[in-house]
Amino acid sequence: MTEPDPPPSAVRPYGDTTDDGMVQLSFTLPLPHEPLAEATALQLARQMGLERPLLVHARPIGAEFTFFVVYGPVAHRVELDSVDVMEREYPLLSAQEVDETLHARLGRDLVVVGACIGTDAHTVGIDAILNIKGFAGQKGLEYYHSMRVVNLGAQVAVADLARRAVSEGADAVLVSQAVTQRDAHLTNVRELGAELDIAFAGRTRPLLVVGGPRFDPAMAAEIGADRVFGRGTTPDDVASYLTHALTAAREGQVTSDTRARIGDTV
């Protein structure tokens, strides 16, 4: 059996032939569907780095907008050693392993409170993670014997979610956001983080875990979250992360408390 070729040091997009740099780009311009709009679309494509762009589709959207699809090669290459990749730093556990680990190390049920916040009424994401029916053949967190799940559903006010997290004694708050116009998903999560800081002042704040198709997993710290999950996340991804994060935090606290007691006796 022959060994696969090593990856190249840099890559360009692939269209018709390897390394031809061909990409397809779609966008909308606030112009009526006229020759000026088409010429503007091609000029925009050139300014974005497409060489010899082809206008392959143009469709009016009402009287004042036009949707375009442009095809052409880009000159850009990506050096692979310059790409940052977020690797999963914890093992992916089965439901049985999660239950056994939490019972052994936490000594009680892990409390999870989840919701879609703000005006977001799209519960598919939060239900896929929390509901027992789950997603992609995996059971949701309600299936786990080691977890108590409170699913508040859709359009939950940030302040109400923070208060419920306090009353339930939440270890983790899970938020799904599909509404992203004008970066509403980012604003909502930042507001929730601030509310949780206030609500849990003087106490350990629950983990804030967010997910949705427009989130970048690398932006967790920027928006005040502990973890960001993107598209394709499954219940076992989330369960394994919660197990890792909460048991590691508890073990760290035990170690800290032990050191403090030893220090008091010296």
C-alpha positions, 0 to 999 in steps of 0.5 A, spaced: 500 500 500 502 506 497 503 512 502 499 518 501 503 524 498 504 529 504 500 536 504 503 541 500 506 547 503 501 552 500 494 551 496 490 555 491 482 554 490 480 548 485 475 549 480 476 546 473 484 543 474 488 543 480 491 549 482 487 554 477 485 558 483 478 558 480 472 561 485 465 562 485 462 569 489 455 571 490 453 578 492 447 583 492 448 590 490 443 596 491 443 597 484 437 596 479 438 590 474 442 594 468 448 594 465 451 599 470 450 594 475 453 588 471 459 593 470 460 594 477 459 587 479 465 585 475 469 591 478 468 589 485 470 582 483 477 585 480 478 589 486 477 583 491 482 579 487 479 575 482 483 575 475 478 576 469 472 575 472 466 572 469 459 574 470 455 568 470 448 570 473 444 576 475 437 577 477 433 583 479 431 583 487 425 588 486 426 594 483 432 597 486 437 591 488 441 585 483 443 579 485 450 576 482 454 570 481 461 571 479 466 566 477 474 567 476 481 565 478 484 568 484 492 570 485 492 568 492 495 562 495 494 560 503 501 558 506 498 552 510 503 553 516 500 560 517 493 557 518 491 557 526 486 551 527 483 550 534 484 543 536 479 539 541 483 539 547 479 534 551 477 526 549 470 525 546 467 521 551 461 516 550 454 517 554 456 512 559 463 515 560 460 522 561 455 519 566 461 515 570 466 521 570 461 526 573 458 521 578 465 520 580 468 527 580 462 531 581 458 527 586 452 530 583 448 532 577 451 537 572 445 542 571 445 545 564 440 551 563 439 552 555 435 557 551 435 561 545 436 569 547 433 575 544 428 575 539 431 568 536 425 563 535 429 558 532 430 552 537 432 547 532 440 548 534 438 548 542 433 542 541 438 538 537 443 538 543 439 538 549 432 534 547 433 527 548 432 525 541 438 529 539 442 530 533 445 525 528 444 519 531 446 521 538 442 522 544 441 529 547 443 531 554 437 530 557 438 522 556 444 523 560 443 520 567 448 525 570 445 531 568 439 535 569 437 539 563 432 545 563 430 548 556 427 554 556 426 554 549 425 561 544 426 568 545 428 568 552 430 575 555 438 575 557 436 578 564 431 572 565 436 567 563 441 569 568 436 569 573 434 562 572 441 560 571 441 562 579 435 559 581 437 553 578 444 553 580 446 552 573 453 549 572 453 551 565 448 556 560 447 553 553 445 558 548 444 557 541 443 563 536 441 563 529 439 570 528 445 574 526 443 580 522 447 586 524 451 581 529 445 580 534 448 574 536 454 577 538 451 583 542 446 578 545 452 573 548 456 579 550 450 582 554 448 575 557 456 574 559 455 581 563 448 579 566 451 572 569 457 576 571 452 580 575 448 575 577 453 570 580 458 576 583 462 573 589 460 566 586 463 561 581 459 563 574 457 557 570 460 556 564 457 560 558 457 555 552 454 558 545 453 555 538 450 557 531 452 557 524 455 564 524 459 563 530 467 563 530 470 558 535 476 562 536 472 568 538 470 565 545 474 570 549 472 576 545 464 575 546 465 573 554 464 566 552 467 559 555 466 555 549 463 557 542 461 551 537 460 552 530 456 548 525 455 540 525 456 540 533 453 534 536 451 532 543 457 528 545 461 534 543 458 538 548 457 533 553 465 531 553 467 539 553 462 540 559 465 534 563 472 536 561 471 543 563 467 542 570 471 536 573 478 540 571 475 546 575 473 542 581 479 538 581 483 545 581 479 548 586 480 541 591 487 542 590 487 550 591 483 548 597 488 543 600 494 547 599 490 553 603 489 548 609 496 546 608 499 553 608 494 554 614 498 549 618 505 551 617 
